[in-house]
Amino acid sequence: MLWFKNAIIYQLNNDTLLNKEAIENALKSHPFIPCGNLDTTKMGWVSPYHDNNQDDFIIDMQGHLLLRIKKETKILPSPVIKQALLEKIDKQEQALSRKLTKNEKATLKDEVMIDLMPRAFSKYNHYWLWVDTNNKRIIVDCSSFKQAEDILAILRKELGSLALTPLSIDKPLEQIMTTWTKENLNFPPFLLGDQAELKDPLEGNGIISCKNQEITSEEMRAHFDSGKWVTKIKIIDERGVSFIVNSDLTFKRIKFDSIILDENEDIGSDEFDKKLEADFFIMANSLANTINDFYITINKIV
């Protein structure tokens, strides 16, 4: 599925120029290659259209570039490793007529991993990366900064340099979102949703999670009066996008309304490539507007 569920947003430095040809050459320099017998994980670029497409590594829709990376992770169940290690330790201790040292057991564990790895199961994940050249941003559809950094490290290595920083603001976002909620401020087209997480910034415990809750109610105001801040909250963009914004300015659980999702319903299911391009164009424009306007909005709150 193309439609982003998460958005980890990076701002490119103003002097960073992204060239489509340079990016495409970088992607083709690091294509996905399956794990070898001793590899635990491999990650590389594939075509947004299909893994087997060896030619088109970028979809370019009026300055919005769509990239796709594939990750293979070898899975070895821990009980299997443990059982094989115990058998190997027992056999070695009987042969030596003594207990093995900690270092010797560690060496045997390495040998067990080498023996078992060729028989490990493979887990595959695909991640979308969107380069917004108009707003000088890179947005990664994954759930953690670590995963995003791993993906960007591969791109940076092939490009030679990639100067960017996570999207941020000067004041703590928790303070801004608390002010917005507590004072029930009005910032169309954005509405406060019915889901939030509150935490005491000083004590760091006593987390309160709310769902299907009127966020500006008197009940919630009591929590604010006791010193709790909003650390996560659902935001609704009335133009057809909703999301949970976290204190690190990442978007999670992004959802697009049917008014956006159905815009290309006239394209047949057999026209996969055309549908992918059209959906990406709509998603990129919609989400770019949401990100831009939300960023402007939170910077208005003092």
Disulfide bonds with the S-S distance in Angstrom:
none
